[in-house]
Amino acid sequence: MKKLPLILCLLLSTQLLLAQTAKEILKQKTERQLQNIVETSSYLTGLMAIDLTTGESFSINQDVVFAQASAIKIPILMEVYKQAHEKKFALTDVRPLLSANTVAGSGILNVMADPVSLSIRNYCMLMIGLSDNSATNTLIDLVGMQNINKTMQDLGLKNTRVQRKMIDQPASLRNEENISTPAEAVKIMKLLHDGKFISKDISDEILITLQKNPVENSKIAKGIPSSVKIAFKPGGMGGVSTEWAVVYLAKRPYAIAVMENYKAGTASQDVMANISKTLYEYYFRMAKATDYGVILD
């Protein structure tokens, strides 16, 4: 009779091992799918995604440094909120738009007919919601490039740096790009999701601002159902596409960053959307399934 509990324990352990193995097989299959998407693309692609519930992650070329285009506006936004928290200014303070900061590209401020003065918060909204480059340059002047980079350094991010203002071709020719890696971008998005940048209230307000982006601008959103909320910032310029996001999948929210460069030629490849779709389908299964793969509503 004393052997019965031991036999039961062995049976239960065997069942648990089989369940874990099934999950591992599914994860490995997803990793192969992602690798195939990346390998068959003519671009250089890096990605990282992390399950914000379990910490499980996927990554390919996650430590490669990529130019960020407008995705770098997330660290700029973080520095604005940090300095507002430190009482260096109030988000309601009004600042004029200077001609020196008015540049072409995305946004609306560069076509205003009359002089413009806006609150700092409204500059933030324009920088994120319309990806306004003139608003961005105004905020870089406000907080200081070196302060943005120090904050990133203090967060343990060695490769996330703002090195020039928006639409500064001479700086680009000097290789002074605004840069990050998939791993560091995901670390930032996880930090915000977890409420650990300055405070939960500030982290939440930054994410709410990122949700103001028009969802049609998101390549990651193309891979997920329209009913799933997403906080994100994309970026794009010659040969480069980037996007950082938190996907609010019920029971399995996840942070994701996908970065591409060397995008030359005429081939149209929806790499980012395909990566997003593959990851969403995996996390959806993990959110809905039992250890034995039974999908529950």
LUMZA-71669 format. One record per residue: residue in three letters; x, y, z of N, C-alpha, C in turn. Coordinates in steps of 0.001 Angstrom, whole numbers, plus 500000, padded with zeros to 6 digits. Layout:
BEGIN
alaXYZXYZXYZ ...
END
This chain:
BEGIN
met500817498788500000500000500000500000500855501267500000 lys502054501150500643502907502335500724503432502759499352 lys503467501787498400503977502103497071502983502874496213 leu501706502864496588500674503497495774500887504995495609 pro501133505735496707501378507183496518502565507470495601 leu503612506635495696504784506840494846504431506618493374 ile503634505587493106503202505321491735502364506465491199 leu501459506954492048500630508088491637501479509317491337 cys502464509557492177503363510713491957504107510574490641 leu504556509357490334505280509133489077504365509358487878 leu503109508889487996502160509095486902501873510569486683 leu501664511283487783501397512717487680502598513457487112 ser503795513066487545505007513713487027505164513468485537 thr504831512235485099504916511895483680503936512718482863 gln502697512869483393501691513665482699502127515117482585 leu502671515660483672503125517050483663504262517238482663 leu505183516264482615506300516341481679505804516336480238 leu504806515497479960504240515442478615503591516765478239 ala502867517374479206502217518663478946503254519740478669 gln504315519762479454505375520754479250506053520542477898 thr506253519297477543506887519000476268506033519473475108 ala504710519308475205503807519774474152503927521287473980 lys503991522022475080504151523480475002505494523845474372 glu506508523104474760507842523386474208507877523144472702 ile507191522072472267507145521771470838506444522887470083 leu505335523386470636504606524474469985505456525736469927 lys506177526018470999507055527190471010508162527039469964 gln508743525853469878509796525625468884509254525770467465 lys508033525301467243507410525453465935507231526921465594 thr506792527716466578506618529156466368507950529826466088 glu508986529407466801510328529950466555510783529662465123 arg510489528468464634510867528135463251510088528976462244 gln508807529208462532507995530050461649508565531463461573 leu508927532005462734509499533351462769510829533391462030 gln511647532373462257512953532323461592512783532252460084 asn511782531519459634511535531402458195511105532739457597 ile510251533481458315509819534798457843511022535726457698 val511890535708458707513060536583458701514055536163457622 glu514295534871457506515311534376456575514897534541455115 thr513608534457454834513158534566453446512955536014453010 ser513079536938453951513008538353453598514351538821453061 ser514310539754452137515565540328451625516087541423452545 tyr515299541804453536515716542836454480516477542202455639 leu517168543044456396517682542619457696516605542938458730 thr516189541927459474515098542086460430515541541630461810 gly515163542409462815515353542016464207514027542067464922 leu513850541187465888512593541201466633512805540663468035 met511929541118468919511812540512470242510390540690470698 ala509884539666471387508564539733472001508651539047473350 ile507935539585474330507941538985475661506531538925476206 asp506167537763476707504884537557477375504935538312478706 leu504070539305478868504117540152480054503487539486481274 thr502970538274481088502435537488482200503457536477482703 thr504117535788481766505033534705482160506507535040481979 gly506803536044481152508199536375480860508798535579479719 glu508031534644479144508520533867478003508748534784476803 ser509826534539476053510167535474474983510566534763473701 phe510493535523472610511004535130471301511967536221470858 ser513038535835470183513973536861469720514798536369468545 ile515047537293467621515941537071466489516684538386466243 asn517983538340466219518795539565466020518393540660467010 gln518103540238468229517540541176469211518528542224469704 asp519823541977469552520830542932470040521487543730468916 val520975543577467693521482544381466579520968545810466724 val521824546780466494521444548189466599520821548646465276 phe519612549181465360518884549669464191518605551166464341 ala518617551885463220518077553246463212516587553156463501 gln516072554137464228514706554018464753513660554874464061 ala514079555878463288513091556814462746512197557294463894 ser510886557335463693510002557970464682509726557135465923 ala510120555866465940509928555074467156510740555640468323 ile511813556380468013512635556977469073511866558044469847 lys510706558421469350509901559426470045509358558912471375 ile509384557596471591508974557058472893509956557473473989 pro511278557265473839512198557768474868512118559284475070 ile511872560043473997511710561501474148510498561803475018 leu509390561117474757508178561299475558508429560936477017 met509159559880477254509473559470478626510258560551479357 glu511220561166478663512025562209479307511182563440479626 val510240563777478749509344564905479035508582564642480330 tyr508019563457480475507250563134481680508144563059482912 lys509365562588482738510311562536483860510614563939484372 gln510909564857483458511247566217483893510034566968484429 ala508855566670483905507636567265484467507432566772485901 his507709565483486125507619564916487477508621565583488417 glu509772565964487881510806566627488688510548568128488855 lys509413568592488346508971569983488473509849570973487705 lys510515570503486668511289571422485836510365572278484973 phe509183571778484734508123572504484040506827571745484288 ala505728572325483895504431571643483949504003571283482540 leu503305570176482404502837569770481085501859570772480488 thr501287571595481340500361572638480874501077573919480443 asp502379574020480707503130575201480285503085575336478760 val503022576581478307502931576857476867504303577271476340 arg504646576728475188505910577057474529505635577420473071 pro506355578406472538506171578750471118506881577751470221 leu506377577613469033507067576828468007508058577746467310 leu509336577431467404510377578253466792510620577818465351 ser510963578760464527511225578439463117512373577454462976 ala513334577510463909514489576609463848514083575152464050 asn512940574931464711512477573569464963511408573105463979 thr511052573967463059509996573640462100510605572954460890 val510246571680460717510848570877459640509754570133458881 ala510131569620457736509199568884456885508992567473457427 gly508334566663456602508060565294457022506704565190457684 ser506542564181458518505235563920459119504827565028460080 gly503517565216460197502989566218461108502220567311460410 ile501864568323461189501023569408460669501562570787461007 leu502450570878462017502899572192462470503688572939461403 asn504344572212460518505169572876459509504342573588458431 val503030573374458414502193574052457416501273575098458045 met501469575389459327500641576396459982500950577785459416 ala499905578539459134500075579857458501500475580928459501 asp500013580797460741500263581815461766501159581254462864 pro501785582136463656502629581664464755501875580716465679 val502585579709466181501973578655466997502611578634468374 ser501760578565469399502200578283470765501275577220471336 leu501861576191471929501072575075472445501573574664473823 ser500720573950474551501165573368475812502142572232475524 ile502979571950476493503936570854476342503194569541476123 arg502088569351476838501316568123476647500796568001475216 asn500362569129474637499858569078473269500981568816472264 tyr502181569335472540503318568965471695503545567449471760 cys503409566879472960503556565422473109502509564678472293 met501270565150472362500189564501471618500454564549470113 leu500940565688469634501254565812468208502451564946467828 met503449564869468697504629564056468421504255562588468264 ile503303562127469082502925560718469033501782560479468052 gly500689561183468203499496560915467407499654561198465924 leu500378562291465590500625562633464186502091562460463802 ser502881561977464748504332561835464552504953563134464057 asp504490564248464623504897565565464139506368565823464448 asn507153566048463409508592566247463574508932567593464198 ser508144568611463894508393569931464480508101569918465978 ala507038569238466372506735569076467799507860568306468483 thr508363567283467814509447566472468375510697567306468603 asn511077568111467620512269568950467777512098569960468904 thr510877570461469054510593571385470157510809570700471500 leu510370569450471614510507568713472874511954568292473127 ile512697567982472066514124567680472249514851568889472811 asp514553570080472273515145571310472809514746571526474264 leu513497571216474569512978571440475928513732570600476953 val513895569309476690514443568417477719515943568179477566 gly516484568386476363517912568189476148518251566764475730 met518921566655474605519297565350474078520118564544475076 gln521060565231475746521936564532476679521158563982477861 asn520070564647478255519256564166479375518445562936478987 ile517940562913477761517241561720477270518182560526477330 asn519389560726476844520345559622476780520816559182478163 lys520919560132479089521300559763480459520210558916481110 thr518962559284480870517861558489481422517884557076480860 met518134556953479558518227555620478966519397554843479573 gln520519555518479750521680554877480368521354554429481789 asp520681555277482548520323554938483930519363553755483995 leu518592553548482937517683552402482870518399551132482419 gly519704551234482179520478550074481766520460549820480275 leu520064550842479511519959550707478054521196551325477412 lys522047550493476852523333550954476333523255551426474883 asn522208551018474173522157551280472733520946552080472295 thr520195552622473235519051553466472887519480554914473065 arg519656555613471956520213556957472013519538557881470993 val519299559120471431518873560201470532520130560988470177 gln520482561021468883521729561647468456521527562801467486 arg520273563002467086519999564130466195518521564478466273 lys518188565671465801516789566058465670516182565411464431 met514877565579464295514188565032463135514567565788461856 ile514663565064460768514936565611459433516228566446459450 asp517304565800459869518626566425459880519541565575459009 gln519498565831457719520256565006456778521762565088456988 pro522332566274457249523780566312457508524189565398458666 ala523359565354459724523668564455460842523566562995460411 ser522570562676459589522436561309459077523656560902458262 leu524163561834457451525345561547456650526569561310457523 arg526542561855458740527627561619459699527359560362460534 asn526318559606460169525911558406460917525461558722462335 glu524948559909462534524398560289463841522901559975463841 glu522589558702463916521201558273463870520634558073465280 asn519332558119465375518639557771466601518445556257466594 ile518943555587467621519141554143467546518561553407468757 ser518331552114468554517976551203469637518108549779469116 thr517744548814469937517719547404469559516350546834469893 pro515964545712469274514693545088469659514630544751471147 ala515725544252471705515730543876473122515499545080474026 glu516160546204473708516015547387474562514638548033474387 ala514114548017473172512779548562472948511734547785473740 val511850546463473742510911545635474504511072545872476000 lys512308546065476437512532546372477856511814547657478248 ile511855548660477378511159549922477637509648549707477704 met509102548963476746507658548746476725507201547925477923 lys508002546968478344507678546188479542507724547067480787 leu508717547935480863508844548856481989507593549727482114 leu507108550223480989505894551045481001504676550214481379 his504553549031480797503411548175481110503378547811482593 asp504540547540483155504621547152484571504482548334485520 gly504383549554484966504227550741485800505477551120486554 lys506653550795486004507901550990486734508763552121486187 phe508219552922485269508951554120484863508400555300485655 ile509170555800486588508819556879487519507716556426488476 ser506521556163487957505394555699488772504390555012487866 lys503465554296488478502440553626487670501582554642486929 asp501221555736487595500385556749486942501070557336485716 ile502361557650485839503092558229484711503272557200483596 ser503628555969483970503756554910482964502448554719482209 asp501339554707482960500030554518482330499685555672481396 glu500014556901481802499691558050480949500497558021479651 ile501741557569479723502553557439478517501935556400477579 leu501516555268478135500898554234477306499565554694476721 ile498806555456477486497544556006476967497829556947475802 thr498887557737475919499281558620474816499642557793473579 leu500348556684473774500726555828472653499517555158472002 gln498442555031472751497218554472472178496485555480471288 lys496929556739471290496309557761470434496750557642468975 asn497771556826468725498208556616467346497076556029466509 pro496855556510465306495872555863464421496298554427464126 val495426553470464432495798552059464340496150551660462908 glu495636552401461933495966552065460542497438552323460226 asn498135553049461100499564553285460896500433552150461427 ser499817551186462081500573550104462709500654548874461822 lys501874548429461544502053547163460828501838545981461757 ile502155546164463038501903545107464012500404544859464143 ala499604545933464121498148545787464239497556545001463082 lys498239544983461928497731544218460780497720542720461062 gly498499542280462033498587540860462340497714540411463494 ile496902541338464041496057540986465180494628541433464917 pro493648540857465601492256541282465399492063542746465784 ser491152543417465107490919544839465367490346545087466761 ser489801544058467377489217544200468720490277544250469824 val491518543905469498492591543867470496493279545234470560 lys493305545802471728493902547132471926495426547058471823 ile496021548143471316497472548180471145497985549586471439 ala499074549686472191499793550944472407501091550838471625 phe501352551792470726502466551577469804503008552894469269 lys504209552788468704504782553888467928505603553289466799 pro505213553568465565505998553107464424507011554159463985 gly507916553729463150508860554657462551509231554192461160 gly509504555137460282509898554768458937510672555882458257 met511732555522457563512472556443456709513186555601455673 gly514002556190454843514621555466453738515277554163454153 gly514704553044453729515291551739454008515041551194455390 val514258551905456216514074551519457617512591551500457980 ser512184550448458702510859550400459331511026549855460745 thr510368550488461702510437550023463085509060550162463730 glu508843549397464786507640549587465590507840548949466964 trp507447549710467996507450549218469369505999549187469829 ala505606548139470568504195548052470947503985547202472197 val502858547479472844502268546562473816500935546122473237 val500742544815473128499496544250472616498701543725473806 tyr497499544259474003496712543950475197495799542743474964 leu496408541613474647495669540370474513495196539927475897 ala493909539608476017493356539211477314494094537980477849 lys494520538071479096495233537021479828496672536826479368 arg497048537399478228498408537227477730498890538486477017 pro498911539642477685499474540825477028500954540600476749 tyr501435541203475662502845541028475343503416542307474739 ala504720542483474959505450543592474352506212543068473151 ile506280543874472117506916543440470875507632544618470213 ala508775544340469640509482545322468811510008544602467582 val509742545189466421510254544648465160510969545777464430 met512142545483463901512962546501463252513529545948461949 glu513507546766460901514015546365459590514913547465459036 asn515940547057458314516731548036457560517224547414456257 tyr517973548182455493518414547767454155517229547391453270 lys516122548131453419514919547837452629515027548525451273 ala515686547838450369515872548379449020515255547432448016 gly514979547945446826514410547116445783512913547291445681 thr512309546531444789510883546703444497510013545650445162 ala510617544632445778509825543562446389508995544107447544 ser507713543748447546506813544154448624506661542992449585 gln507203543123450784507170542044451769506553542569453064 asp505466541928453485504787542363454701505360541612455894 val506664541756456082507391540994457091506848541277458487 met506689542547458811506287542919460161504899542381460501 ala503964542488459575502614541974459803502620540458459953 asn503445539781459178503524538315459271504125537866460600 ile505139538585461048505719538308462371504664538529463449 ser503946539633463356502914539953464335501828538882464372 lys501392538437463207500341537415463128500808536106463758 thr502029535720463477502579534475464031502652534540465558 leu503127535653466091503232535804467539501853535874468190 tyr500937536613467571499591536719468141498944535341468234 glu499049534550467179498415533230467184499004532336468275 tyr500301532450468506500924531672469586500395532123470950 tyr500464533443471207500037533923472518498540533713472742 phe497742533792471673496306533529471784496076532090472240 arg496810531148471659496680529750472081497081529578473538 met498158530230473937498601530126475324497567530718476289 ala496874531769475842495860532405476692494609531556476827 lys494287530786475787493014530071475733493122528589476069 ala494315528004475991494442526556476052494834526056477438 thr494426524821477738494910524135478918496299523571478628 asp496884522915479623498204522314479440498199521223478378 tyr497006520746478053496904519687477046496394520206475712 gly496376521521475533496024522086474256494534522169473982 val493716522000475020492274522161474853491957523650474866 ile491328524144473791491002525561473690489678525831474404 leu489723526734475369488546527100476145488092528507475786 asp486805528757475785486272530100475534486420530958476771 
END
